[in-house]
Amino acid sequence: MYIYKISRQDLTFVNTSDTPKVDTLFINGLRTGDAVLLKEIYSRFFSGIKQMIQTNAGSLDDAKDIFQDALMIIYRQALRPDFTLTVAFYTYLYSVCRKLWLKQLRNRSTKGEVEITETMDIMEEGLLEAITRNEQYKLYQDNFRKLGDDCQKLLRLFMEDRSVKELMALLGYSSESYTKKRKFQCKEKLISLIKEDSRYRDLY
């Protein structure tokens, strides 16, 4: 096995049999967004995920999307102060990808034989919760982008805890009452879009 010492431009390889240290390095790389370690994660592990998905009714693009979503889920999990990796990094990554892909296959109502087994429950409770949160976030983001530019800007400022007076000044609205009305309209439009999305029932 190898463990990596990060230099400014590349990685230096040092012999070690301590797999947990390597796995911790990958987790820390996700936490910090280290480009070199992220590249190494893709280099080492993407091919295995791609094979699993392509042999189970998926495409290369599906594999790329699932891999990216899985890394985002693990990243969010890793930011939690109580997070502890109790299995090998690749085992956890594979488990997240497998569950994401199974869920997508069910949503697609794919017919035919699917060979992914459900025998292994890796950090199950926290993992399922993280997957759901990630899908809820994607649902929100996808529908937020359907709003007009004016509503997007207003809601972004609103989420920054801007006051009504600040919103009015920044957006050039004529009065506080119109600003409140417009904020309500934009929020209701977003809620409506989310509830009309076919994914909503599965997630709430």
C-alpha positions in Angstrom: 0.0 0.0 0.0 1.0 3.6 -0.3 0.3 6.7 1.7 0.6 10.2 0.1 2.5 13.2 1.4 1.2 16.2 -0.4 3.7 18.5 -1.8 2.9 21.8 -3.6 2.8 20.2 -7.1 2.4 16.5 -6.7 2.2 13.5 -4.4 5.2 11.6 -3.0 4.5 7.9 -2.4 5.7 6.2 0.8 5.4 2.5 1.4 3.0 1.6 4.3 0.6 -1.2 5.1 -1.6 1.1 7.2 -4.8 1.2 5.1 -6.8 3.3 7.7 -4.2 6.1 7.2 -4.8 6.0 3.4 -8.5 6.1 3.9 -8.3 8.9 6.4 -6.2 10.8 3.8 -9.0 10.4 1.2 -11.6 11.6 3.7 -9.5 14.6 4.6 -9.0 15.3 0.9 -12.8 15.5 0.4 -13.2 17.7 3.5 -10.6 20.2 2.2 -11.4 19.9 -1.5 -7.7 18.9 -2.2 -7.5 18.7 -6.0 -4.6 16.3 -6.0 -6.3 13.8 -3.7 -9.7 14.2 -5.5 -7.9 13.3 -8.8 -6.4 10.3 -7.1 -9.8 9.1 -5.8 -11.1 9.3 -9.4 -8.1 7.5 -10.7 -8.2 4.7 -8.2 -11.9 4.1 -7.8 -14.0 5.3 -10.7 -13.4 2.3 -12.9 -14.9 -0.1 -10.3 -18.0 2.1 -10.0 -18.3 2.4 -13.8 -18.2 -1.4 -14.2 -20.9 -1.9 -11.5 -23.2 0.6 -13.2 -22.6 -0.3 -16.8 -23.3 -4.0 -16.1 -26.6 -3.0 -14.5 -28.4 -1.0 -17.2 -26.3 2.1 -16.9 -24.2 4.3 -19.1 -20.9 6.0 -18.7 -22.7 9.3 -18.0 -24.8 7.6 -15.4 -21.6 6.3 -13.8 -20.0 9.8 -13.8 -23.2 11.3 -12.2 -23.5 8.6 -9.5 -19.8 8.9 -8.7 -20.0 12.7 -8.3 -23.2 12.5 -6.2 -21.6 9.8 -4.0 -18.5 12.0 -3.3 -20.8 14.9 -2.4 -22.7 12.7 0.0 -19.5 11.5 1.6 -18.1 15.0 1.8 -21.2 16.2 3.7 -21.0 13.2 6.0 -17.3 13.9 6.6 -18.1 17.4 7.8 -20.2 16.1 10.6 -18.2 16.2 13.9 -19.5 12.7 14.8 -18.5 11.1 11.5 -16.2 8.0 11.8 -15.3 5.9 8.8 -15.7 2.3 10.1 -14.9 0.5 6.8 -12.4 1.0 4.0 -13.0 4.2 1.9 -13.7 2.2 -1.3 -16.1 0.0 0.5 -18.1 3.0 1.7 -17.9 4.7 -1.6 -19.1 1.6 -3.4 -21.9 1.2 -1.0 -23.1 4.8 -1.5 -22.9 4.4 -5.3 -24.7 1.1 -5.2 -27.6 2.5 -3.2 -27.8 5.7 -5.4 -27.9 3.5 -8.5 -30.5 1.1 -7.1 -32.7 4.0 -6.2 -32.4 5.4 -9.7 -33.1 2.1 -11.3 -36.3 1.8 -9.2 -37.3 5.3 -10.2 -36.8 4.4 -13.9 -38.8 1.2 -13.5 -36.0 -0.6 -15.2 -37.0 -4.1 -16.4 -34.6 -7.0 -16.8 -32.1 -8.6 -14.5 -30.2 -6.3 -12.1 -27.2 -8.0 -10.4 -26.5 -5.6 -7.6 -27.0 -7.4 -4.3 -28.4 -5.8 -1.1 -26.5 -8.0 1.4 -24.3 -5.3 2.9 -25.5 -2.5 5.1 -22.6 -0.1 5.5 -23.2 2.6 8.1 -26.8 2.2 7.1 -28.8 4.7 9.0 -26.5 7.7 8.4 -25.9 6.7 4.8 -29.6 6.6 3.9 -30.2 9.9 5.6 -27.3 11.5 3.7 -28.6 10.1 0.4 -32.1 11.5 1.1 -30.6 14.9 2.0 -28.5 15.0 -1.1 -31.5 14.2 -3.3 -33.7 16.8 -1.5 -31.0 19.4 -2.2 -30.8 18.4 -5.9 -34.6 18.7 -6.1 -34.4 22.2 -4.6 -31.5 23.3 -6.8 -33.1 22.0 -10.0 -36.3 23.8 -9.4 -34.6 26.9 -8.1 -32.9 27.3 -11.4 -36.3 27.3 -13.1 -37.2 30.6 -11.4 -36.7 33.9 -13.2 -33.5 35.8 -12.5 -35.4 38.3 -10.3 -36.8 35.6 -8.0 -33.5 33.8 -7.8 -31.7 37.0 -6.8 -34.4 37.9 -4.3 -34.5 34.5 -2.6 -30.6 34.3 -2.5 -30.6 37.6 -0.6 -33.5 36.5 1.6 -31.5 33.4 2.6 -28.6 35.7 3.6 -31.0 37.2 6.2 -31.3 40.5 4.5 -34.0 42.8 5.9 -37.0 43.9 3.8 -35.4 47.4 3.5 -32.2 45.9 2.2 -34.0 43.8 -0.3 -35.9 46.8 -1.5 -32.8 48.9 -1.9 -30.7 46.1 -3.6 -33.4 45.1 -6.0 -34.8 48.6 -6.7 -38.3 47.9 -5.6 -40.7 50.8 -5.0 -42.0 49.9 -1.5 -41.6 47.6 1.4 -45.1 46.2 0.8 -44.3 45.3 -2.8 -41.0 43.7 -1.6 -42.9 41.5 0.9 -45.4 40.6 -1.8 -42.7 39.7 -4.3 -40.8 37.6 -1.8 -44.0 35.7 -1.0 -44.7 35.1 -4.7 -41.2 33.8 -5.4 -41.3 31.5 -2.4 -44.7 30.1 -3.4 -43.5 29.6 -7.0 -40.5 27.6 -5.8 -42.7 25.5 -3.5 -45.1 24.9 -6.3 -42.3 23.8 -8.7 -40.9 21.4 -6.1 -44.2 19.8 -5.3 -45.0 19.4 -9.0 -41.7 17.6 -9.5 -42.1 13.8 -9.9 -39.3 13.2 -7.3 -41.2 15.1 -4.5 -43.4 12.2 -3.4 -40.4 9.9 -3.0 -38.5 12.3 -0.9 -41.2 13.8 1.4 
